[in-house]
Amino acid sequence: MNEDRQKILETKHLKKYFSIKDALGKQTGVVKAVDDVSLTLHKGETYGLVGESGCGKSTLGRSILRLFPITEGEVWLEGNDISNLSPGQLRPYRKKMQMIFQDPYTSLNPRKTVGETLEEVLKIHGEKNRTVREEKCQEALRTVGLRPEHYNRFPHEFSGGQRQRVGIARAILVNPSFIVCDEPVSALDVSIQAQIMNLLDALQEEKQLTYLFVSHNMSVINYIADRVGVMYLGHLVEEADTEELFSNPCHPYTQALLSAVLQIGAVRKERIELTGELPSPLHPPAGCVFHTRCPYAEQKCKEKPVMPRELSPGHFVACSLYGS
Ligand code: SF4
């Protein structure tokens, strides 16, 4: 079904490794934060990226935005390969892809009014006329449900939910087509979470936005995402439409994540306990990276990596229980 829809964002075998160096600058190890991730996002959809803290989902979002150089693989935005563009070459694409942060307070300058912060974005993107800048900023504030007087207020004068609205206003200011939402509601009260998700939903509908929505919270993902990718230790281990993933989770890791939350609209399955900590991406296990915590692990799981297989249209699983 998705094949007919316009691809907005694509990663092909994307890798992001970080070097660990000693005091003399000698490399002592490599953290494989994102390891061979391929995914495609279509116009107007929300792709939920879920996994425990430290699984690499935020690094994947930042790699896609090219906030740092990628190690290997490709990133395509609206049919353009942006994998290896220099900062100057990336500039026209920066407008098309934006980010909403988990904690808007730390991403807003406490010494600048909201208006000054928002205008800064337009200045960076070449808008020289002050009146036009102010009109556009006021329009963005209105769109996210804030009032004209908020323009002259400082970040500390806002509630958490209002600050996240400012963060959203900043992201939509330059009319992007793609936004990485990095845990945008996890710092907010539950009642405010729903308001912010509904706002994101309404903006998506109005502006045909495409979201990569990063969260560790399965309930939030179930509420907002059209499709879901489950990440574990830098790898995408399962991907499916949201309804399919929540009603028929196949990877033992997805089953464990789902069995740990109150399930909404899904059959409650036997609780699967995840034992042990998430291994360090500095020393990922050989073979299937989940084998150290998997209740079904066999000897073969420790020996060779498992490639994803398509079990039904659009439902991919990387687990030897479904063939290797
Ligand atoms: Fe568990 Fe083996 Fe499947 Fe990995 S490949 S999830 S260890 S059963």
Residues whose N, C-alpha, C, O or C-beta is under 5 A from the ligand:
A	BS01	SF4	P252 C288 F290 H291 C294 Y296 A297 E298 C301 V306 A318 C319 S320 L321
